[in-house]
Amino acid sequence: MQRWHVASLAATLFLGAAALTALGVAHVHATSASAGSARSTFVGSAPPPGIHATPFVLRSYRGPRVSLSADRGKVVVLTFLDSKCVDQCPPIAHIIGRAMPRLTAVERRHAVALAISVEPRVDTPSNVRAFLRATRATASVDFLIGPLCGLFDSWKAYHVLSAVATGDANIHSADVMIFNPRGLWVSSLNQGVDLTPASLVHDIRAALRDTRS
């Protein structure tokens, strides 16, 4: 009888431990799934938390000045381009040009794509028009080309390596940053890594739903 009680107690303890282990594993799996779900909200890589878009006022190649503050309440797709770059810039502009028309009319009213010049010496209105026409991005991207002091301030604010600094039109920062309607940086997409028309549309829509501030 005593041996039976010992065996029974051991079996009970073993089953209890197994149940706790199973629960622990299930909890870990659930936590991992939840974390994975949070990370997978955006296709692009997650930027450091709590970074907001720095306001700027720059001149469009079309002539008018563009204020980032005026676009508050919209998703902002922001990149830095050079109209004479033949490496990453043409594919980036082309992808944005293909992605923006895929949004619904309502989504388009709440999203804007801006490109800031990294080489104002060559990004003249005529060169920019030719670049956007060649990449089929004229209707989708507003290319900001000046003034020079404003461009320098924006490069510094967004930690951008410009073509002016490198002396090479093909060597400069070229990621695509996405800010939610409250101005929070929520995603970063890179040409050749995760930037496609589909991923850009996905992350714009995810940013439209994002309520963080």
Backbone as a printed PyTorch tensor [residue, N CA C, xyz], in Angstrom:
tensor([[[  0.8370,  -1.1970,   0.0000],
         [  0.0000,   0.0000,   0.0000],
         [  0.8760,   1.2530,   0.0000]],

        [[  1.9250,   1.2000,   0.8270],
         [  2.7870,   2.3580,   0.9110],
         [  3.4530,   2.6260,  -0.4310]],

        [[  3.9070,   1.5070,  -1.1100],
         [  4.5330,   1.6690,  -2.4110],
         [  3.5380,   2.2470,  -3.4090]],

        [[  2.2790,   1.8370,  -3.3440],
         [  1.2570,   2.3280,  -4.2790],
         [  1.0660,   3.8340,  -4.0960]],

        [[  1.0340,   4.2930,  -2.7940],
         [  0.8820,   5.7240,  -2.5260],
         [  2.0610,   6.5220,  -3.0740]],

        [[  3.2600,   5.9850,  -2.8960],
         [  4.4550,   6.6710,  -3.4030],
         [  4.4090,   6.7690,  -4.9190]],

        [[  4.0460,   5.6380,  -5.5590],
         [  3.9690,   5.6260,  -7.0280],
         [  2.8870,   6.5610,  -7.5220]],

        [[  1.7400,   6.5430,  -6.8000],
         [  0.6300,   7.4090,  -7.1900],
         [  1.0190,   8.8770,  -7.0560]],

        [[  1.7020,   9.1850,  -5.9290],
         [  2.1210,  10.5640,  -5.7150],
         [  3.1160,  10.9960,  -6.7850]],

        [[  4.0410,  10.1150,  -7.1320],
         [  5.0350,  10.4290,  -8.1570],
         [  4.3580,  10.6760,  -9.4940]],

        [[  3.3700,   9.8060,  -9.7910],
         [  2.6550,   9.9570, -11.0580],
         [  1.9020,  11.2820, -11.0900]],

        [[  1.2820,  11.6170,  -9.9530],
         [  0.5360,  12.8780,  -9.8800],
         [  1.4540,  14.0680, -10.0800]],

        [[  2.6200,  14.0240,  -9.3870],
         [  3.5800,  15.1190,  -9.5300],
         [  4.0890,  15.2280, -10.9500]],

        [[  4.3400,  14.0640, -11.5780],
         [  4.8440,  14.0500, -12.9620],
         [  3.8180,  14.6520, -13.9080]],

        [[  2.5410,  14.2310, -13.7360],
         [  1.4870,  14.7540, -14.6130],
         [  1.2940,  16.2520, -14.3880]],

        [[  1.3950,  16.6660, -13.0910],
         [  1.2510,  18.0950, -12.8110],
         [  2.3580,  18.9030, -13.4510]],

        [[  3.5870,  18.3860, -13.3470],
         [  4.7200,  19.0830, -13.9580],
         [  4.5660,  19.1480, -15.4710]],

        [[  4.1110,  18.0390, -16.0440],
         [  3.9060,  17.9960, -17.4970],
         [  2.8590,  19.0040, -17.9210]],

        [[  1.7840,  19.0900, -17.1180],
         [  0.7160,  20.0490, -17.4480],
         [  1.2370,  21.4760, -17.3730]],

        [[  2.0370,  21.7740, -16.3130],
         [  2.5980,  23.1170, -16.1790],
         [  3.5400,  23.4220, -17.3220]],

        [[  4.3410,  22.4070, -17.6910],
         [  5.2580,  22.5970, -18.8200],
         [  4.4890,  22.8920, -20.0890]],

        [[  3.4190,  22.1060, -20.2940],
         [  2.6040,  22.3150, -21.4880],
         [  1.9970,  23.7040, -21.5020]],

        [[  1.5080,  24.1290, -20.3300],
         [  0.9330,  25.4670, -20.2410],
         [  1.9840,  26.5300, -20.5060]],

        [[  3.2020,  26.2780, -19.9520],
         [  4.2850,  27.2360, -20.1660],
         [  4.6500,  27.3410, -21.6250]],

        [[  4.7520,  26.1770, -22.2970],
         [  5.0670,  26.1630, -23.7220],
         [  3.9790,  26.8710, -24.5120]],

        [[  2.7250,  26.5810, -24.1390],
         [  1.6100,  27.2200, -24.8360],
         [  1.6610,  28.7250, -24.6470]],

        [[  2.0330,  29.1610, -23.4120],
         [  2.1170,  30.5990, -23.1450],
         [  3.2160,  31.2380, -23.9740]],

        [[  4.3650,  30.5470, -24.0360],
         [  5.4760,  31.0670, -24.8320],
         [  5.0740,  31.1630, -26.2910]],

        [[  4.4200,  30.1120, -26.7990],
         [  3.9790,  30.1130, -28.1900],
         [  2.9980,  31.2470, -28.4370]],

        [[  2.0610,  31.4310, -27.4920],
         [  1.0650,  32.4920, -27.6590],
         [  1.7340,  33.8580, -27.6420]],

        [[  2.7040,  34.0250, -26.7090],
         [  3.4110,  35.2980, -26.6320],
         [  4.2070,  35.5490, -27.8940]],

        [[  4.8790,  34.5020, -28.4010],
         [  5.6610,  34.6440, -29.6200],
         [  4.7700,  34.9770, -30.7940]],

        [[  3.6220,  34.3100, -30.8530],
         [  2.6950,  34.5800, -31.9480],
         [  2.2000,  36.0060, -31.8950]],

        [[  1.9150,  36.4750, -30.6550],
         [  1.4450,  37.8410, -30.5050],
         [  2.5160,  38.8340, -30.9200]],

        [[  3.7640,  38.5770, -30.4860],
         [  4.8600,  39.4720, -30.8530],
         [  5.0840,  39.4410, -32.3420]],

        [[  5.0100,  38.2230, -32.9280],
         [  5.1870,  38.1010, -34.3660],
         [  4.1160,  38.8540, -35.1200]],

        [[  2.8890,  38.7870, -34.6000],
         [  1.7810,  39.5070, -35.2360],
         [  2.0180,  41.0030, -35.1960]],

        [[  2.5250,  41.5060, -34.0540],
         [  2.7980,  42.9390, -33.9230],
         [  3.8850,  43.3580, -34.8860]],

        [[  4.9460,  42.5090, -35.0060],
         [  6.0420,  42.8500, -35.8950],
         [  5.6180,  42.8030, -37.3470]],

        [[  4.6550,  41.9330, -37.6710],
         [  4.2890,  41.7360, -39.0630],
         [  3.2310,  42.7200, -39.5430]],

        [[  2.8560,  43.7130, -38.7030],
         [  1.9000,  44.7220, -39.1410],
         [  2.4170,  45.4280, -40.3790]],

        [[  3.7280,  45.6790, -40.4230],
         [  4.3720,  46.3340, -41.5580],
         [  5.3490,  45.3760, -42.2220]],

        [[  5.4310,  45.4720, -43.5300],
         [  6.4040,  44.6660, -44.2650],
         [  7.8020,  45.2170, -44.0510]],

        [[  7.9160,  46.5440, -44.0570],
         [  9.2170,  47.1760, -43.8990],
         [  9.8000,  46.9760, -42.5170]],

        [[ 11.0730,  47.2810, -42.3970],
         [ 11.7370,  47.1430, -41.1080],
         [ 11.2200,  48.1880, -40.1260]],

        [[ 11.2440,  47.8230, -38.8520],
         [ 10.7370,  48.7110, -37.8080],
         [ 11.8020,  49.7300, -37.4360]],

        [[ 11.4680,  51.0170, -37.4880],
         [ 12.4290,  52.0420, -37.0790],
         [ 12.5180,  52.1010, -35.5570]],

        [[ 13.4940,  52.8250, -35.0200],
         [ 13.5290,  53.0170, -33.5660],
         [ 12.2200,  53.6500, -33.1000]],

        [[ 11.7250,  53.2750, -31.9380],
         [ 10.4230,  53.7810, -31.4850],
         [ 10.4220,  55.2660, -31.1660]],

        [[  9.2720,  55.8850, -31.3860],
         [  9.0510,  57.2530, -30.9320],
         [  9.6370,  58.3550, -31.7840]],

        [[ 10.0440,  58.0560, -33.0260],
         [ 10.6250,  59.0890, -33.8790],
         [  9.5430,  59.6840, -34.7760]],

        [[  9.4260,  60.9980, -34.7470],
         [  8.4120,  61.6900, -35.5390],
         [  9.0550,  62.4710, -36.6790]],

        [[  8.2700,  62.7200, -37.6940],
         [  8.7410,  63.4810, -38.8440],
         [  9.1050,  64.8980, -38.4130]],

        [[ 10.2630,  65.3560, -38.8610],
         [ 10.6930,  66.7220, -38.5750],
         [ 10.0820,  67.6580, -39.6180]],

        [[  9.3890,  68.6940, -39.1790],
         [  8.7380,  69.6020, -40.1360],
         [  9.7440,  70.2770, -41.0690]],

        [[  9.3170,  70.5380, -42.2900],
         [ 10.1360,  71.2970, -43.2350],
         [  9.2170,  72.0490, -44.1870]],

        [[  9.7660,  73.0720, -44.7950],
         [  9.0800,  73.7970, -45.8550],
         [ 10.0580,  73.8700, -47.0260]],

        [[  9.7440,  73.1860, -48.1090],
         [ 10.6380,  73.1160, -49.2610],
         [  9.8700,  73.4380, -50.5380]],

        [[ 10.6080,  73.7910, -51.5640],
         [  9.9910,  74.1790, -52.8260],
         [  9.8850,  72.9750, -53.7690]],

        [[  8.6960,  72.7700, -54.3040],
         [  8.4680,  71.7140, -55.2780],
         [  9.0730,  72.1060, -56.6230]],

        [[  9.4400,  71.1190, -57.4140],
         [  9.9320,  71.3960, -58.7690],
         [  8.8600,  72.0690, -59.6080]],

        [[  7.6010,  71.9490, -59.1890],
         [  6.5040,  72.6020, -59.8990],
         [  6.4040,  74.0850, -59.5490]],

        [[  7.0400,  74.4890, -58.4520],
         [  7.0240,  75.8910, -58.0660],
         [  6.5420,  76.1660, -56.6530]],

        [[  5.3850,  75.6400, -56.2400],
         [  4.8590,  75.9490, -54.8970],
         [  5.7270,  75.3880, -53.7760]],

        [[  5.6010,  76.0040, -52.6250],
         [  6.2800,  75.4770, -51.4450],
         [  5.4240,  74.3890, -50.8060]],

        [[  6.0910,  73.3890, -50.2800],
         [  5.4140,  72.2550, -49.6510],
         [  5.7940,  72.2280, -48.1750]],

        [[  4.7890,  72.2680, -47.3180],
         [  5.0120,  72.2220, -45.8760],
         [  4.5770,  70.8640, -45.3390]],

        [[  5.4720,  70.2180, -44.6210],
         [  5.1140,  68.9260, -44.0510],
         [  3.9890,  69.0700, -43.0470]],

        [[  3.9310,  70.1870, -42.3690],
         [  2.8640,  70.4100, -41.3860],
         [  1.4940,  70.3990, -42.0540]],

        [[  1.4340,  70.8430, -43.2990],
         [  0.1610,  70.8580, -44.0200],
         [ -0.3210,  69.4560, -44.3390]],

        [[  0.6070,  68.4910, -44.3130],
         [  0.2420,  67.1010, -44.6030],
         [ -0.0110,  66.2910, -43.3380]],

        [[ -0.0410,  66.9530, -42.1860],
         [ -0.3590,  66.2480, -40.9340],
         [ -1.7770,  65.7000, -41.0510]],

        [[ -1.9770,  64.4810, -40.6230],
         [ -3.2640,  63.8230, -40.8060],
         [ -3.2510,  62.8890, -42.0060]],

        [[ -2.1260,  62.9030, -42.7570],
         [ -1.9640,  62.0020, -43.8950],
         [ -0.7850,  61.0610, -43.6370]],

        [[ -0.8110,  59.9260, -44.3000],
         [  0.3790,  59.0810, -44.3310],
         [  1.3640,  59.7380, -45.2880]],

        [[  2.6040,  59.8950, -44.8480],
         [  3.6370,  60.4980, -45.6800],
         [  4.6600,  59.4330, -46.0710]],

        [[  4.8390,  59.2610, -47.3690],
         [  5.8870,  58.3960, -47.9080],
         [  7.0320,  59.3260, -48.2890]],

        [[  8.1590,  59.1830, -47.6210],
         [  9.2600,  60.1250, -47.8020],
         [ 10.5240,  59.3990, -48.2490]],

        [[ 11.1350,  59.9190, -49.3130],
         [ 12.3980,  59.3600, -49.7650],
         [ 13.3000,  60.4840, -50.2290]],

        [[ 14.5450,  60.1520, -50.5620],
         [ 15.5460,  61.1450, -50.9600],
         [ 16.1680,  60.6920, -52.2730]],

        [[ 16.0110,  61.5090, -53.3210],
         [ 16.3860,  61.0890, -54.6650],
         [ 17.2780,  62.1000, -55.3650]],

        [[ 17.8590,  61.6460, -56.4550],
         [ 18.7350,  62.4530, -57.3020],
         [ 18.3150,  62.1690, -58.7460]],

        [[ 17.9470,  63.2090, -59.4760],
         [ 17.4060,  63.0070, -60.8240],
         [ 18.4350,  62.4660, -61.8090]],

        [[ 19.7210,  62.5260, -61.4740],
         [ 20.7640,  61.9960, -62.3540],
         [ 21.3100,  60.6490, -61.8840]],

        [[ 20.7830,  60.1590, -60.7770],
         [ 21.1680,  58.8400, -60.2720],
         [ 20.6460,  57.7670, -61.2180]],

        [[ 21.4790,  56.7750, -61.5010],
         [ 21.0530,  55.6770, -62.3860],
         [ 21.0740,  54.3370, -61.6470]],

        [[ 21.2320,  54.3950, -60.3460],
         [ 21.3140,  53.1700, -59.5470],
         [ 19.9910,  52.8740, -58.8470]],

        [[ 19.8160,  53.3760, -57.6240],
         [ 18.6150,  53.0560, -56.8560],
         [ 17.4480,  54.0140, -57.1040]],

        [[ 17.7390,  55.2490, -57.4740],
         [ 16.6700,  56.2530, -57.5780],
         [ 15.5910,  55.9190, -58.6140]],

        [[ 15.9590,  55.5460, -59.8480],
         [ 14.8950,  55.2290, -60.8170],
         [ 13.9600,  54.1090, -60.3630]],

        [[ 14.4800,  52.9760, -59.8330],
         [ 13.5530,  51.9470, -59.3500],
         [ 12.6720,  52.4150, -58.2040]],

        [[ 13.2190,  53.2190, -57.2940],
         [ 12.4210,  53.7120, -56.1710],
         [ 11.2690,  54.5660, -56.6760]],

        [[ 11.5720,  55.5260, -57.5440],
         [ 10.5210,  56.3930, -58.0810],
         [  9.4970,  55.5850, -58.8630]],

        [[  9.9690,  54.6120, -59.6250],
         [  9.0530,  53.7910, -60.4230],
         [  8.1210,  52.9780, -59.5370]],

        [[  8.6680,  52.4090, -58.4560],
         [  7.8500,  51.6180, -57.5360],
         [  6.7930,  52.4910, -56.8640]],

        [[  7.1980,  53.6910, -56.4210],
         [  6.2180,  54.5980, -55.8200],
         [  5.1660,  54.9880, -56.8570]],

        [[  5.6260,  55.2230, -58.0950],
         [  4.7040,  55.5680, -59.1680],
         [  3.7100,  54.4730, -59.4850]],

        [[  4.0990,  53.2360, -59.2860],
         [  3.1830,  52.1080, -59.5080],
         [  2.2900,  51.8620, -58.3000]],

        [[  2.8130,  52.1580, -57.1020],
         [  2.0630,  51.8490, -55.8830],
         [  0.9290,  52.8290, -55.6150]],

        [[  1.1810,  54.1100, -55.7320],
         [  0.1780,  55.1090, -55.3470],
         [ -1.1460,  54.9500, -56.0950]],

        [[ -1.1540,  54.6680, -57.4030],
         [ -2.4310,  54.4950, -58.0930],
         [ -3.2120,  53.2560, -57.6450]],

        [[ -2.5530,  52.3450, -56.9540],
         [ -3.2480,  51.1460, -56.4650],
         [ -4.1100,  51.4430, -55.2370]],

        [[ -3.8660,  52.5810, -54.6110],
         [ -4.6870,  52.9600, -53.4630],
         [ -6.0700,  53.3650, -53.9440]],

        [[ -7.0400,  53.2230, -53.0710],
         [ -8.3830,  53.6830, -53.4170],
         [ -8.3960,  55.2150, -53.4200]],

        [[ -9.4490,  55.7850, -53.9840],
         [ -9.5630,  57.2430, -54.0410],
         [ -9.5360,  57.8510, -52.6380]],

        [[-10.2010,  57.1900, -51.6960],
         [-10.2160,  57.6870, -50.3120],
         [ -8.8190,  57.6070, -49.7140]],

        [[ -8.1180,  56.5030, -49.9440],
         [ -6.7650,  56.3490, -49.4140],
         [ -5.8170,  57.3820, -50.0160]],

        [[ -5.9760,  57.6730, -51.3030],
         [ -5.1090,  58.6540, -51.9580],
         [ -5.2710,  60.0410, -51.3480]],

        [[ -6.4790,  60.3470, -50.8890],
         [ -6.6930,  61.6540, -50.2690],
         [ -5.9980,  61.7650, -48.9160]],

        [[ -5.6000,  60.6340, -48.3730],
         [ -4.9790,  60.6240, -47.0510],
         [ -3.5440,  60.1000, -47.0960]],

        [[ -2.9090,  60.1730, -48.2500],
         [ -1.5200,  59.7310, -48.3880],
         [ -0.8140,  60.6080, -49.4110]],

        [[  0.4550,  60.8830, -49.1510],
         [  1.2390,  61.7100, -50.0660],
         [  2.6540,  61.1480, -50.1470]],

        [[  3.2420,  61.1940, -51.3430],
         [  4.6110,  60.7260, -51.5440],
         [  5.4940,  61.9140, -51.8990]],

        [[  6.5500,  62.1120, -51.1120],
         [  7.4570,  63.2320, -51.3030],
         [  8.8790,  62.7150, -51.4870]],

        [[  9.5900,  63.3090, -52.4330],
         [ 11.0120,  63.0140, -52.6270],
         [ 11.7920,  64.3030, -52.4070]],

        [[ 12.8060,  64.2460, -51.5750],
         [ 13.6500,  65.4090, -51.3160],
         [ 14.9670,  65.2400, -52.0640]],

        [[ 15.3700,  66.2650, -52.7650],
         [ 16.6070,  66.2270, -53.5340],
         [ 17.8230,  66.0320, -52.6320]],

        [[ 18.7660,  65.1930, -53.0970],
         [ 20.0570,  65.0620, -52.4140],
         [ 21.1720,  65.6550, -53.2670]],

        [[ 20.7930,  66.2380, -54.4280],
         [ 21.7770,  66.8710, -55.3000],
         [ 21.1250,  68.0500, -56.0260]],

        [[ 20.9070,  69.1530, -55.3010],
         [ 20.1820,  70.2850, -55.8800],
         [ 20.8890,  70.9380, -57.0640]],

        [[ 22.1910,  70.7030, -57.2280],
         [ 22.9060,  71.2980, -58.3600],
         [ 22.4460,  70.7220, -59.6930]],

        [[ 21.9130,  69.4940, -59.6560],
         [ 21.4340,  68.8850, -60.9060],
         [ 19.9170,  68.7000, -60.9190]],

        [[ 19.2980,  68.8060, -59.7460],
         [ 17.8450,  68.5980, -59.6760],
         [ 17.0930,  69.8820, -60.0260]],

        [[ 17.2530,  70.2970, -61.2550],
         [ 16.5130,  71.4510, -61.7650],
         [ 15.1000,  70.9960, -62.1190]],

        [[ 14.1530,  71.9270, -62.2340],
         [ 12.7930,  71.5320, -62.6140],
         [ 12.7430,  70.7090, -63.8990]],

        [[ 13.5260,  71.0700, -64.8950],
         [ 13.4930,  70.3240, -66.1610],
         [ 14.0590,  68.9180, -66.0020]],

        [[ 15.1540,  68.7880, -65.2370],
         [ 15.7340,  67.4580, -65.0160],
         [ 14.7940,  66.5740, -64.1940]],

        [[ 14.1500,  67.1740, -63.2060],
         [ 13.2130,  66.4090, -62.3780],
         [ 12.0140,  65.9570, -63.2130]],

        [[ 11.4980,  66.8290, -64.0540],
         [ 10.3620,  66.4510, -64.9150],
         [ 10.7400,  65.2650, -65.7960]],

        [[ 11.9230,  65.3310, -66.3780],
         [ 12.3750,  64.2390, -67.2400],
         [ 12.5320,  62.9440, -66.4440]],

        [[ 13.0750,  63.0510, -65.2410],
         [ 13.2630,  61.8850, -64.3800],
         [ 11.9260,  61.2500, -64.0080]],

        [[ 10.9920,  62.0580, -63.5550],
         [  9.6830,  61.5300, -63.1500],
         [  8.9160,  60.9700, -64.3480]],

        [[  9.0780,  61.6070, -65.5010],
         [  8.4110,  61.1080, -66.7030],
         [  8.9870,  59.7370, -67.0870]],

        [[ 10.3200,  59.6120, -67.0270],
         [ 10.9770,  58.3590, -67.3950],
         [ 10.6260,  57.2280, -66.4350]],

        [[ 10.4070,  57.5500, -65.1730],
         [ 10.0840,  56.5210, -64.1670],
         [  8.5830,  56.3620, -63.9590]],

        [[  7.7960,  57.1000, -64.7380],
         [  6.3280,  57.0440, -64.6720],
         [  5.8030,  57.3710, -63.2770]],

        [[  6.4130,  58.3820, -62.6760],
         [  6.0430,  58.7510, -61.3100],
         [  5.5240,  60.1800, -61.2160]],

        [[  5.2990,  60.8340, -62.3420],
         [  4.9050,  62.2420, -62.3360],
         [  3.6450,  62.4910, -61.5120]],

        [[  2.6710,  61.6110, -61.6580],
         [  1.3890,  61.8150, -60.9750],
         [  1.4220,  61.3750, -59.5120]],

        [[  2.5030,  60.7160, -59.1020],
         [  2.5380,  60.1140, -57.7750],
         [  3.4980,  60.7730, -56.8000]],

        [[  4.5580,  61.3770, -57.3070],
         [  5.6260,  61.8830, -56.4460],
         [  5.7960,  63.3820, -56.6290]],

        [[  5.8580,  64.1140, -55.5210],
         [  6.2200,  65.5220, -55.5770],
         [  7.6900,  65.6220, -55.1780]],

        [[  8.5040,  66.1550, -56.0700],
         [  9.9600,  66.2050, -55.8980],
         [ 10.3240,  67.5980, -55.4000]],

        [[ 10.9520,  67.6720, -54.2250],
         [ 11.2720,  68.9370, -53.5780],
         [ 12.7410,  69.2810, -53.8040]],

        [[ 13.0170,  70.4790, -54.3180],
         [ 14.3610,  70.7820, -54.8230],
         [ 15.0490,  71.9800, -54.1500]],

        [[ 14.4340,  72.6280, -53.2000],
         [ 15.0970,  73.7830, -52.5850],
         [ 14.2360,  74.3790, -51.4860]],

        [[ 14.6980,  75.4530, -50.8760],
         [ 16.0070,  76.0970, -51.0740],
         [ 17.1420,  75.2830, -50.4550]],

        [[ 18.3660,  75.6590, -50.7990],
         [ 19.5230,  74.8780, -50.3810],
         [ 19.6100,  74.7430, -48.8640]],

        [[ 19.3720,  75.8360, -48.1410],
         [ 19.4700,  75.7650, -46.6740],
         [ 18.4260,  74.8110, -46.1080]],

        [[ 17.2270,  74.7940, -46.7100],
         [ 16.1780,  73.8800, -46.2630],
         [ 16.5240,  72.4340, -46.5390]],

        [[ 17.1770,  72.1860, -47.6750],
         [ 17.6060,  70.8290, -48.0010],
         [ 18.6610,  70.3490, -47.0140]],

        [[ 19.6380,  71.1970, -46.7260],
         [ 20.6680,  70.8210, -45.7480],
         [ 20.0370,  70.5040, -44.3940]],

        [[ 19.0660,  71.3100, -43.9860],
         [ 18.3850,  71.0680, -42.7040],
         [ 17.6460,  69.7330, -42.7080]],

        [[ 17.0050,  69.4090, -43.8210],
         [ 16.2550,  68.1530, -43.8930],
         [ 17.1950,  66.9530, -43.9170]],

        [[ 18.3290,  67.0680, -44.6160],
         [ 19.2970,  65.9670, -44.6100],
         [ 19.7800,  65.6990, -43.1830]],

        [[ 20.0520,  66.7800, -42.4650],
         [ 20.5300,  66.6350, -41.0880],
         [ 19.4410,  66.0450, -40.1970]],

        [[ 18.2240,  66.5410, -40.3490],
         [ 17.1240,  66.0870, -39.4930],
         [ 16.8220,  64.6130, -39.6980]],

        [[ 16.9340,  64.1450, -40.9550],
         [ 16.5980,  62.7540, -41.2570],
         [ 17.8280,  61.8690, -41.3940]],

        [[ 18.9930,  62.3920, -40.9830],
         [ 20.2450,  61.6210, -40.9930],
         [ 20.5230,  61.0280, -42.3720]],

        [[ 20.4160,  61.8820, -43.3800],
         [ 20.5810,  61.4560, -44.7630],
         [ 21.9780,  61.7970, -45.2590]],

        [[ 22.6170,  60.8200, -45.8870],
         [ 23.8740,  61.0520, -46.5840],
         [ 23.5250,  61.5160, -47.9940]],

        [[ 23.8730,  62.7430, -48.3300],
         [ 23.4950,  63.3070, -49.6260],
         [ 24.5420,  63.0290, -50.6890]],

        [[ 24.1270,  63.1710, -51.9600],
         [ 25.0700,  63.0470, -53.0630],
         [ 26.0460,  64.2210, -53.0520]],

        [[ 25.6140,  65.3500, -52.5000],
         [ 26.5110,  66.4980, -52.3480],
         [ 27.6850,  66.1060, -51.4560]],

        [[ 27.4020,  65.3690, -50.3820],
         [ 28.4480,  64.9750, -49.4390],
         [ 29.3710,  63.9130, -50.0220]],

        [[ 28.8250,  62.9830, -50.8020],
         [ 29.6500,  61.8970, -51.3470],
         [ 30.3310,  62.2760, -52.6480]],

        [[ 29.7660,  63.2750, -53.3530],
         [ 30.3260,  63.6430, -54.6500],
         [ 29.9810,  62.6630, -55.7460]],

        [[ 29.0190,  61.7600, -55.4800],
         [ 28.6330,  60.7390, -56.4640],
         [ 27.1100,  60.6580, -56.5000]],

        [[ 26.5270,  60.8510, -57.6810],
         [ 25.0670,  60.8450, -57.8210],
         [ 24.4480,  59.5170, -57.4290]],

        [[ 25.2280,  58.4510, -57.4630],
         [ 24.6940,  57.1220, -57.1640],
         [ 24.9540,  56.6680, -55.7360]],

        [[ 25.6110,  57.4970, -54.9360],
         [ 25.9090,  57.1120, -53.5570],
         [ 25.2710,  58.1210, -52.6180]],

        [[ 24.1740,  57.7110, -52.0020],
         [ 23.4630,  58.5460, -51.0390],
         [ 22.4060,  57.6970, -50.3580]],

        [[ 21.8090,  58.2270, -49.2900],
         [ 20.7250,  57.5140, -48.6090],
         [ 19.5360,  57.3950, -49.5520]],

        [[ 18.8700,  56.2310, -49.5310],
         [ 17.7840,  56.0380, -50.4990],
         [ 16.6670,  55.1510, -49.9740]],

        [[ 16.4900,  55.0690, -48.6500],
         [ 15.3840,  54.2590, -48.1580],
         [ 14.0740,  55.0370, -48.2710]],

        [[ 12.9710,  54.3230, -48.1450],
         [ 11.6420,  54.9240, -48.2140],
         [ 11.0360,  54.8540, -46.8220]],

        [[ 10.8150,  56.0160, -46.2330],
         [ 10.2960,  56.1050, -44.8740],
         [  8.7900,  56.3430, -44.9200]],

        [[  8.0560,  55.6950, -44.0210],
         [  6.6080,  55.8660, -43.9600],
         [  6.2270,  56.3820, -42.5730]],

        [[  5.4790,  57.4830, -42.5690],
         [  5.0060,  58.0970, -41.3320],
         [  3.4920,  57.9960, -41.2660]],

        [[  2.9720,  57.6480, -40.0930],
         [  1.5260,  57.5160, -39.9590],
         [  0.8650,  58.8980, -39.8880]],

        [[ -0.4560,  58.9860, -39.8710],
         [ -1.1230,  60.3080, -39.8850],
         [ -0.7630,  61.2230, -38.7170]],

        [[ -0.2260,  60.6610, -37.6490],
         [  0.1970,  61.4890, -36.5080],
         [  1.6740,  61.8570, -36.5800]],

        [[  2.3010,  61.5240, -37.7000],
         [  3.6920,  61.9030, -37.9070],
         [  4.7090,  60.9430, -37.3390]],

        [[  4.2850,  59.7750, -36.8530],
         [  5.2070,  58.7950, -36.2760],
         [  5.8170,  57.9320, -37.3820]],

        [[  7.1300,  57.7600, -37.3450],
         [  7.8250,  56.8930, -38.3030],
         [  7.4930,  55.4420, -37.9570]],

        [[  6.8650,  54.7270, -38.8920],
         [  6.3790,  53.3850, -38.5920],
         [  7.0030,  52.2950, -39.4460]],

        [[  7.6320,  52.6530, -40.5580],
         [  8.1930,  51.6190, -41.4290],
         [  9.2660,  52.2090, -42.3190]],

        [[ 10.2110,  51.3690, -42.6940],
         [ 11.2710,  51.7660, -43.6200],
         [ 11.4700,  50.6540, -44.6330]],

        [[ 11.3110,  50.9920, -45.9140],
         [ 11.4450,  50.0170, -46.9950],
         [ 12.6800,  50.3520, -47.8260]],

        [[ 13.3790,  49.3140, -48.2930],
         [ 14.6190,  49.5280, -49.0230],
         [ 14.6090,  48.8260, -50.3730]],

        [[ 15.0450,  49.5520, -51.3890],
         [ 15.1340,  49.0090, -52.7320],
         [ 16.0460,  47.7810, -52.7480]],

        [[ 15.5670,  46.7240, -53.3880],
         [ 16.3380,  45.4990, -53.4750],
         [ 16.1890,  44.5950, -52.2750]],

        [[ 15.4790,  45.0600, -51.2400],
         [ 15.2780,  44.2480, -50.0320],
         [ 13.7950,  43.9520, -49.8320]],

        [[ 13.0000,  44.9870, -49.5530],
         [ 11.5790,  44.7650, -49.2930],
         [ 10.6830,  45.8120, -49.9470]],

        [[ 11.2420,  46.6640, -50.7950],
         [ 10.4420,  47.6870, -51.4610],
         [  9.8970,  47.1670, -52.7860]],

        [[  8.5900,  46.9570, -52.8220],
         [  7.8720,  46.5770, -54.0310],
         [  6.5720,  47.3830, -54.0450]],

        [[  5.8920,  47.4770, -55.1860],
         [  4.5980,  48.1670, -55.1750],
         [  3.6340,  47.5660, -54.1650]],

        [[  3.6050,  46.2270, -54.0870],
         [  2.6810,  45.5630, -53.1640],
         [  3.0270,  45.8510, -51.7120]],

        [[  4.3250,  45.7950, -51.3690],
         [  4.7150,  46.0380, -49.9670],
         [  4.4910,  47.4970, -49.5840]],

        [[  4.7000,  48.4040, -50.5390],
         [  4.4770,  49.8140, -50.2400],
         [  2.9950,  50.0930, -50.0170]],

        [[  2.1410,  49.5330, -50.8650],
         [  0.6950,  49.6900, -50.6720],
         [  0.2780,  49.1020, -49.3250]],

        [[  0.8060,  47.9250, -49.0130],
         [  0.4700,  47.2750, -47.7370],
         [  0.8310,  48.1710, -46.5600]],

        [[  2.0460,  48.7380, -46.5740],
         [  2.4950,  49.5270, -45.4270],
         [  1.8000,  50.8810, -45.3580]],

        [[  1.4250,  51.4450, -46.4960],
         [  0.6320,  52.6800, -46.4620],
         [ -0.7130,  52.4100, -45.7990]],

        [[ -1.3450,  51.3130, -46.1850],
         [ -2.6440,  50.9780, -45.5890],
         [ -2.5110,  50.6590, -44.1100]],

        [[ -1.4300,  49.9680, -43.7350],
         [ -1.2020,  49.6910, -42.3100],
         [ -0.9800,  50.9900, -41.5460]],

        [[ -0.2720,  51.9340, -42.1590],
         [ -0.0330,  53.2300, -41.5090],
         [ -1.3220,  54.0270, -41.3600]],

        [[ -2.2060,  53.9230, -42.3400],
         [ -3.5000,  54.6100, -42.2440],
         [ -4.2970,  54.1010, -41.0440]],

        [[ -4.1290,  52.8230, -40.7080],
         [ -4.8520,  52.2420, -39.5790],
         [ -4.1230,  52.4600, -38.2520]],

        [[ -2.8530,  52.8520, -38.3140],
         [ -2.0360,  52.9630, -37.1100],
         [ -2.4660,  54.1860, -36.2990]],

        [[ -2.7320,  53.9910, -35.0310],
         [ -3.2470,  55.0810, -34.1780],
         [ -2.2080,  55.5820, -33.1830]],

        [[ -0.9950,  55.0810, -33.2740],
         [  0.0280,  55.5260, -32.3200],
         [  0.4180,  56.9720, -32.5930]],

        [[  0.8620,  57.6460, -31.5590],
         [  1.3040,  59.0230, -31.7170],
         [  2.6050,  59.2560, -30.9760]]])
